[in-house]
Amino acid sequence: MLSLKNKILLAQTAILTGTIFLLGCLSYFFMIEALMETQEDGLEFTAQNAVHEIHEFFEEQERKLNNIAANRYQGHTGDLQMAKYFSKFQESFPVLSLLSENGMEELRLVKGEVAYHRSDWSGSDIFTRAMARPNEVVFASGYISEGLGVPVLPVALAQYYYFGDEFAGVLVGEVPIDRLGHFLHDGAIYSSCSSFVVDSQGTVVVHPNGDIAGKPLINSGRDAHLMLKNMRRGQAGFGRGTIMAQDVFVAHAPTGFEDWSVMSTVSFQEFMQAPNRLKKSFAKTGMVIFSVAILASLVFVRRLTRHLNKVTRYTEYVSAGNLDQKLDIRSGDELETLARAFNQMTSRLKCANNERDSLDNVLQSISDPIILADGDHRILQLNQSAATLLGIS
């Protein structure tokens, strides 16, 4: 059977444990939600920052290609004057080609040098886009350049003169994708963060790993369908998915060019590092608070039961007939009031006993038989003479 001390301790422990658990859960819920929102905002900021930088980069390539096209030209194969003019822009476009209306390459410069190998661009995505949107700079998915051997991003302009009646040629420039590298990493707040450009169909347009450019993005997970749907609508968003066999959180934002969006990803493990640290901190803090609460309960229970033990011992003394014992409790609460009441009771009981003993002594000192009875003639007390007379031993 549990003692009073253990019962009080268990009650205190149960109340404290429940209170700490409830407050801990509520605090953790609100803090983890705020932290997750901060993490999400950080990844969205990375995507938006990449969009801003890439947008400026695309505008710069657009201006440069328009500047090249500002010189009126007609396509002439082997035109050295045109080649000399194009070579001025080799820093911006290491590979620069001039295409005919049927997509055949008429002039090709690689790092300022004329390349005599001619290619047919008629079936390429960049040529199709350029011809569909005359006098407008267009971009297409990246690929490995034949002239440079590195991943490049193609930019093209199909130029027409005189209200679109006279075809001048299609300018195609190739920009090494590594120039986009720092745009895709600037502003990243996670070490595992990776940013790349995809189109509305989920095809990778620009990726730091050039081998991936032009390939479909393998995206699965609970939010994959919604993210692709939002990208087709040109909307920004956030979600979680499996991209290229990695469990990641994803933030995406439209670039404003073509139907492309920037996707910034961070591994699930790194994204959850801060929430997991918070969880561990809450667990440690909860254990510390629980331990302190238990110690405080022990002190309180010990102080309370110490006074109760005094009351128990005092009642044992009184039941044994020791009325001289005083109960000394100075707790300033109801126990002290109880102690005073006990002391007053034993004092009155001691006085009553003394009066009874005095009366008995007086009765015994009288030689004549004396009997004290109540109203029902029941004997309450008698002296020795009366006991002898009545034959009571």
N, C-alpha and C positions, 0 to 999 in steps of 0.2 A: 504494500500500500504506500502510495506516495505521501511524503510529508508535506506540510503546508509550504515549507520553503521551496521544495521542488515544484509544487503546483504553481506557486507565484512565478517562479523562474520560467517554467514552461509557458505560462500565459504571457509573460513579458516578451519572451523570445518569439512566440508566435505572432504577437502584435507587431513587434519591431520588424520581423522578417517580412510579414505581409506588407507593411508600410514601405520598407526599403525596396521591395520587389516592385510594388506598384509605381512608386515615384521613379525608380530606375527605368522601368519599361516606358513610362510616359516621356521621361527626359531623353532616353535613347531614341525613341520614335521620332520626336521632334528634331533632335540634333542630327540624326542620321538622314532624315529627309532634307534638312537644310544643307547638309554636307553633300548629299547626292546631287542636289540642285546646283551647288557650287561646282562640283566636278563636271556636271553636264554643261554648265555655262562656260567652263574653261575649255572643253572640247569644241563647243560651238564657236567660241571666240577664235580658236585655232583655225577652224574651217573658214570663218568669215575673214580672218586676217589673210589666209591664203587666197581667198577669192579676190580681195582687194589688190593684193600684190600681183596675182595672175592677170587680173583685169587690166592693170597698168601695163603689164608686159605685153598682153595681146594688143592693146592700143598702140604701144610703141612699135610693134611689128607691122601693124596696119599703117601707121604713119610712114614707116620706112619704105614699105612696098609702094605706097602711093607716091612717095617722093621719087622712087625709081621710075614709076610709070608716068610721072609728070613730063618726062622727055618723050615727045611724040616719036613713035617708031613703027616701022613695018618689019615683020620677020624676014630676015635675010640670012640664009645659012652661011656660016663662015664670015659674017660681017665683022671684020676686025675692029671697026670703030665702035660697034655695039658691044663687042666683047670687052674692049677697053673701058667703055662706060660701065658695064656691069661689074668689072673687076674692082671698081671703087667701093663696092658694097660687100666685099667678101667677108669683112668683119661681122657684119650683121647677118649675112646669108652665105655661109661657106659654100653652099651649093645653090646656084641660081640658074634656072632654065627658062627658055622661051619656047612655048608650044604653039603649034598651028591650030587651026580651027577643028581639025580632025584628031587632035591629040598627039600628033607626032612631034618629037623634040627637034627643034631647028637650031637651037644654040644651048650649050650646057657648059657652065663654068664651075670647076671644083677648086676651091681655094684660090680663085683668081686665074686659074689656068683652063684653057679651052679643052674640053673632053671631046674626043672624036667619036666616042660611042654614043649612039642615039637610041633613045627608048621610046616605046609607045605608051603614052599615058591615057589613051582613050578609055580604058576600062577601069581607071583608078578612081577612087572616091573623091580625091581632091579635084580632079579635072571635071567630074560630073557636077560637083557642088559649084565650082567656079562658073561653068557654062550655064547653070541654072540661075545664077544670080550675077549677071553682067555688071561690070563697073563697081563691084563690091568685093572687098577683101573677105575671103573665107578661110576657114581652117578645117583640118580633118584629123583623123586619128593618127597617132605616131607610128613609126615603123623603123626598121633598120635601113639606113641609107646605103646605097650601093657605092656611092663615091666616098663616103666618110667611114663607113663600117661601124657607125654608132647610132643609137636611137635618135631620131629627129622628129620634129613637128612640122608638117608641111603647111605653108600659107600661100594662097594663090589669088590672082586677080585677072579675070577675063575682061580685057579692055576693048571697048567699042567707041568709035568717034562718030560725030555728026548724028546725034540723036539715035545712036545704036545701029546705024546703017553700015558703018565701015568697021570691020573687024581688024584690030591692031595686033592681037596676040594674047596668049595667056602666060603671065609671069608666075612661076612657081619657085618659091624659096624654101630652103630647108634650114630649120633652126635646131641646133643640138638641144635635146631635152635636158641635158645636164645644166643648162642655163636656167631652167625652171627649178632646179633642185633646191636652191636656197629659198625660193618663194614657197615651195612645198614644206619647208622645215622651219622657216622663220615664224616665231611666235608660238612654236610648239612647247607645251608645258609638261609633256610626258616624254620620257626617254624612249618608249616604244611607239610613240606617235608616228603614223605614216599618213601622208596626204597624197591623193592622186585625183586625176580628172576622169570622169566617166560621162558617157552620153545617156540619153533618156532610155536607151534599151539595155543599159547596164554593161556596155562595152567600155573597156579601159581605153581612154584616149591618150593620157599622159601618166606615166608612172616612173618613179626613180629607177626602177628595174625595167630597162627598155624591152626586155624579152616579153614582158607582160602586156605591153601596149598593143592594142588591137585585138586582144582576146576578151571573150565574155567574162564578166565578173561573176564568180561563183558565190552567190550570196544566199544563205538559208538561215532559218531562225524565226523566232516569233514575230519580229518586226520587219523582215526582209521584204515581204510583199508591199507593206505600207510605205517603206522607204522608196522603193522603185516607183510606186504610184505617185508619191509626192515629187520625185525628181522629174517624172514625165510632165507634171503640172508646173514645174519650175518653182517648187516650194522648198523651203528649208525644213529640216527636221532632225530628229535624234532617235536612236534606237539601238537595239542589240542584235547581232547576227553572226553568222559564221562566214567569213570571207577568206578564201584561199586556205581553208582548213584551220583557221584560227578563230577562236571565240573572242569577239571584239565588241566594243561599244563604238557606235558610228554617229558622227554629226555630218550633215551634208547641207550645202548651200549652192544655189545657182550662180554661175559665173557671169551671166549676161551675154555670153558668146555662144552662138549656135544653140544647141539644146543640152549644153554641158553643165555638169555640177562638180563641185569639189567635195570629195569625201575624205574626212579625217577620222582615222581609226586609232584606238588604243586598246591594248590587250585587257581582257577581263581581269587578269591578276593585278596589273598595275592600277587599273581604275578602282579596284576594290581595296587597295592597300590602305588608303586613309580611312574608309569605313571600318575595315577590319581592325586597324589600330584603335579607332574609337571604341569598338566593341570590347577589345581587350582592356582598354583603359577603364571603361565602365565596369567590367567584371572585377578588376583589381580594386577600384574605388569602392565598389559595393562590398567586397570582402573586408576591406579596411573598416568601412562604416559599420558593417555587421559585427566585426570583432569588437570595435569600440562600444557598440550598443550592448553587446553581451557582457562586457566588463562593467559597464555602467549598471546594467541590470543586476549583476552579481553584487555590486557594492550596495545598491538600493535594497535588494532582498536580504542581504546579510544584516544591514542596519535595521530593517523591519523585523526580521526574525529574532534578532538579538533581544529586542524589547519583548517580543512575544515569549521567548524562552524565559525571560525574567518573570513574566506573569504566570507562566506554567509552574516554575519553581516556587513562586510565592503561594499559589493555591495549594501546592503540596505541603508547604510548611503549615498553612492555616488548617488544612484537613488533619494534620498530625497534632493539632492543638497548640502550635507555637504562634501565639497572637502578638508576640513582641516584635516580630519581623516587620520591617517597613519596605514597601515597594517603591524603589527610587527610579523613576523614569522621567527624563527631561528632554522630550522630543518636540515639545511645542505643538503637539497635535492631539488627536482624540485619545491616543495611548496614554499621554500624560494625564488627561482628564480621568481616564479609567483608573489609573494608578492612584490618583487622589481619592476616588470613590472607594476603592478597595481599602485604602488606609483608614478612611473614616469608618467604613463598615467594621473592620477588625478592632478599631478603637472602641466603638459602641459595644461590640460583642465582648470585648475584654471587660468593659465596665459592667455589663450584664452578668457576666460570670463572677465578677468580684462581688456584686450585690447578692447573688445567689449563694455564694460561699459564706458571706457574712450572715445571711439569714439562717443558713444551716448550722453555723457555729452557735448562734443564739439559741436555736431550738434544742441543740444537743446539750447546752449548758443548763437547761431547765430540767429539774428532777421529776416534775409531774409529766404524765403522758400528754402529749400534744399531737393532734392529727389535723393536717390541712387538707380540705377537700374542695372540689368545685361544685357547681350548682347541681350536677347530676350525682353527687355523693361519691364521686370517684376520688380516691386518695391521691393527693399530689405530693405530700411530704409528711413525714412523721419523725419524732425524735426516738432515741434509743429506748426510753421508758415506754413509749407507746408500742414499739415493736416488740418488746419483751412481754407486755401485757397481751398483745394479740398473738403471740407465739410466732412472730416473724423473725427469721434469722437474718 
